[in-house]
Amino acid sequence: MRRNLVLIRLPMLALGTTMMMLGSAAAQTPEIRYSNPATMAKPTGYTHVVEVNGPGRTIYIAGQLGYDRAGKQGADFREQATLVYENLKAAIESVGGKMENIVKLNAFLTDIRAQLPIYREVRDKFVNVAAPPASTTLEVPKLAREGALLEVEAIAVLPAR
């Protein structure tokens, strides 16, 4: 009997935890809080912790590359980065969201030292710099498509439908 209760409680616990993590997003609302704990170094261009509290929809956006709608790859890093963020914007808008709804970004660059300043400049034209999403940026040796210089994936939180 005790074993059956555990089997029932674990999925309920997982569901409850998931529901607590969801919420409607916009910069610094009662449902979403952006914070940089005083016990950690202040980050540049991102937030250490984004807390989501309440019912809502979590949107996962696959890694976007620097291609336009016709499938043409951007000529250089700046153009590819701009196309990546235009694609992220189109993806979030397709489900009724805005760029401000993005709470987490994962970026993969092929030459982080040369590309990071340009990446940040382009990113900051699309995200809310007053309450930027939590972010991770990594250097990778190569991406899935030949000539791709970066890939960015995102997680967004929107109000329930």
C-alpha positions as CSV (number, residue, x, y, z in Angstrom):
1,M,0.0,0.0,0.0
2,R,2.8,2.4,0.9
3,R,4.5,1.7,-2.4
4,N,1.3,2.6,-4.3
5,L,1.1,5.9,-2.5
6,V,4.6,6.8,-3.5
7,L,3.8,6.0,-7.1
8,I,0.8,8.4,-6.9
9,R,2.6,11.1,-5.0
10,L,5.7,11.4,-7.2
11,P,3.8,12.4,-10.4
12,M,1.6,14.8,-8.3
13,L,4.8,16.3,-6.8
14,A,6.3,16.7,-10.3
15,L,3.1,18.3,-11.6
16,G,2.9,20.7,-8.7
17,T,6.5,21.7,-9.1
18,T,6.0,22.3,-12.8
19,M,2.9,24.4,-12.2
20,M,4.8,26.5,-9.6
21,M,7.5,27.2,-12.2
22,L,5.0,28.6,-14.8
23,G,3.7,32.1,-15.0
24,S,2.9,35.1,-17.1
25,A,6.0,37.1,-18.1
26,A,6.9,40.7,-18.6
27,A,9.7,42.5,-17.1
28,Q,9.5,42.4,-13.3
29,T,5.8,41.5,-12.6
30,P,4.4,39.8,-9.5
31,E,4.6,36.5,-11.5
32,I,8.2,37.1,-12.7
33,R,11.0,38.4,-10.7
34,Y,14.5,39.1,-12.1
35,S,17.3,39.2,-9.4
36,N,21.0,39.2,-9.0
37,P,21.8,38.0,-5.4
38,A,24.1,40.3,-3.5
39,T,26.2,37.2,-2.7
40,M,27.1,36.8,-6.4
41,A,29.1,39.1,-8.8
42,K,26.9,41.4,-10.8
43,P,26.5,40.1,-14.3
44,T,26.8,42.2,-17.5
45,G,23.9,41.8,-20.0
46,Y,22.0,39.0,-18.3
47,T,20.3,38.1,-15.0
48,H,21.5,35.3,-12.7
49,V,18.0,34.3,-11.5
50,V,14.6,34.6,-13.1
51,E,11.8,33.3,-10.8
52,V,8.4,32.4,-12.4
53,N,5.5,31.9,-10.1
54,G,1.9,31.1,-11.2
55,P,-0.1,29.3,-13.9
56,G,0.9,30.0,-17.5
57,R,2.5,28.5,-20.6
58,T,6.2,27.7,-20.9
59,I,7.4,28.0,-24.5
60,Y,10.6,26.2,-25.6
61,I,12.1,27.6,-28.8
62,A,14.6,25.4,-30.7
63,G,18.1,26.7,-31.5
64,Q,17.8,29.3,-34.2
65,L,20.5,29.9,-36.9
66,G,21.3,32.9,-39.0
67,Y,19.0,32.1,-41.9
68,D,16.3,34.3,-43.4
69,R,12.8,33.1,-44.3
70,A,13.9,31.9,-47.7
71,G,16.7,29.8,-46.1
72,K,19.6,32.1,-47.1
73,Q,22.4,32.2,-44.6
74,G,23.7,35.6,-43.3
75,A,27.0,36.7,-44.8
76,D,28.8,37.5,-41.6
77,F,28.5,37.1,-37.8
78,R,26.5,40.4,-37.3
79,E,24.0,39.5,-40.0
80,Q,23.6,36.0,-38.7
81,A,23.1,37.2,-35.2
82,T,20.5,39.7,-36.4
83,L,18.7,36.9,-38.3
84,V,18.8,34.7,-35.2
85,Y,17.1,37.3,-33.1
86,E,14.6,38.1,-35.8
87,N,13.8,34.3,-35.9
88,L,13.4,34.2,-32.2
89,K,11.1,37.2,-32.3
90,A,9.0,35.5,-35.1
91,A,8.8,32.3,-33.1
92,I,7.6,33.9,-29.8
93,E,5.2,36.1,-31.7
94,S,3.7,33.0,-33.4
95,V,2.3,31.9,-30.0
96,G,1.2,35.3,-29.0
97,G,4.3,36.4,-27.0
98,K,6.8,39.2,-27.1
99,M,10.6,39.2,-26.7
100,E,10.0,40.4,-23.1
101,N,8.5,37.0,-22.4
102,I,11.8,35.2,-22.9
103,V,13.3,34.2,-19.5
104,K,16.3,32.1,-20.6
105,L,18.7,32.2,-23.6
106,N,21.4,29.7,-24.4
107,A,23.8,30.9,-27.1
108,F,26.5,28.9,-28.9
109,L,29.2,30.8,-30.7
110,T,32.1,29.5,-32.8
111,D,34.6,32.1,-31.8
112,I,33.6,33.6,-28.5
113,R,36.4,36.1,-28.1
114,A,35.8,37.8,-31.5
115,Q,32.0,37.3,-31.6
116,L,30.8,38.0,-28.0
117,P,30.9,41.8,-28.2
118,I,28.9,41.8,-31.5
119,Y,26.5,39.2,-30.1
120,R,25.8,41.3,-27.0
121,E,25.3,44.4,-29.1
122,V,22.7,42.6,-31.4
123,R,21.0,40.8,-28.5
124,D,20.5,44.1,-26.6
125,K,18.5,45.5,-29.5
126,F,15.9,42.7,-29.0
127,V,15.8,42.0,-25.2
128,N,14.7,44.1,-22.3
129,V,18.1,45.3,-21.1
130,A,16.6,46.6,-17.8
131,A,15.5,43.0,-17.0
132,P,17.5,40.7,-19.3
133,P,16.8,37.0,-19.4
134,A,19.0,34.5,-17.6
135,S,21.6,33.5,-20.2
136,T,24.4,31.1,-20.9
137,T,26.9,31.6,-23.7
138,L,29.3,28.9,-24.8
139,E,31.9,28.5,-27.5
140,V,31.5,25.4,-29.7
141,P,33.9,24.1,-32.4
142,K,31.1,23.7,-35.0
143,L,27.4,23.9,-35.5
144,A,25.1,21.5,-37.3
145,R,24.9,23.6,-40.6
146,E,28.0,24.5,-42.6
147,G,28.9,28.1,-42.2
148,A,26.7,28.7,-39.2
149,L,28.5,31.0,-36.7
150,L,26.0,31.0,-33.8
151,E,22.9,29.3,-32.6
152,V,20.5,30.6,-29.9
153,E,17.7,28.7,-28.1
154,A,15.1,30.3,-25.8
155,I,12.6,29.6,-23.1
156,A,9.7,31.9,-22.6
157,V,6.8,32.1,-20.2
158,L,3.4,33.5,-21.3
159,P,0.0,33.8,-19.6
160,A,-2.3,30.8,-19.7
161,R,-4.7,30.7,-22.6
